[in-house]
């Protein structure tokens, strides 16, 4: 769970030191989870204490040059299953450092985003796992050039790293280098069209996994349908290709004590040499009929780097809303459905359905009480991979 998004740009910074402006919020939450390991049969429930600190900083060097910093820190303490306590400190995926500056009509952004996470619920192929510890870092540069009033072009480079903290997930360690370009034309005040293209080289640390590349290219449209509604649509070709087969079962094969010839034969059977060459699609519509209510519907179809496979094809549909019921009370429901298929000889086909609702009551501009509930259900063709989970979270936050 994260801090409530209650701070608008105008007042998100609540104190200053010299030329720096800061926003600081602290909080604590008590979570009850009836299936912390996402298991079908051996379900374990527990209470979890989660303190949180969120710090934002802004340095306005000039009218055009800005340095922003944001970091969210938290911790998870399990009451009865201390083996799942956080190793160190969790760092929110929204944490980042960004420097924006202009050279003539070109806007440059240098950024770095680092996080440390252990949650497993948002990683679709994972079951029977309580903790997936991973460091992630993404650094890059983007240049956006407004050529004229109608035409602009953005291009850039990103370097991404993932490091798992447990040997169980060592096959996930990788580096990805991405170059991208995004030209766009404003046809009229309401409609913008363009092309989005990117190429990523994927380099795995383990020799058991083959390196590869991910290519996406397709047109997009941004449409301001009305004063209250905007729409985004993108689709095109995606290729997720690998240099050769990958081995995901070497540890299990070695444990069988087979001869080298027999082990190699089993390895050849279980290797994944699959590649993906298909389409991708992204759709999002936002509607804000009043200042008190807004909602969003989104859909995507993509190929993602796999866990015990080269890749999995993921379909995801999600609806969420923010409703200010009265002056101090806000309600935010979320619903999602996703379907995925993994590659390889032990292919998994699964569906997940999730529903959540969050309530925020603002006692004042500084103090917020939160109550959240989330339900997730998974149905898989693999034995023992099904699960359902109920989670409730009570929180109190203070913004200085």
Secondary structure, DSSP 4 states (H G I P E B T S, - for coil): --------TTTS--EEETTEEEEEEEEEEEEEES-TT--SSS---EEEEEEEEEEEEEEE-SSS-EEEEEEEEE--EESS-GGGS-SS-EE-TT-EEEEEEEETTEEEEEEEEEEEE---TTSTT--S-S---EEEEEEEEEEEEE-SSSEEEEEEEEEEEEEESSGGGGGG-EEEEEEEEEEEEEEETTEEEEEEEEEEEEEESSTTS--EEEEEEEEEEEE--SSSEEEEEEEEEEEEEESS-B-S-HHHHHTTT--HHHHHHHHHHH-B---EEEEEEEEEEEEEEETTEEEEEEEEEEEEE-SSSSEEEEEEEEEEEEEE-SSSEEEEEEEEEEEEEE-STT--EEEEEEEEEEEEEESSSSEEEEEEEEEEEEEESSTT--EEEEEEEEEEEEE-
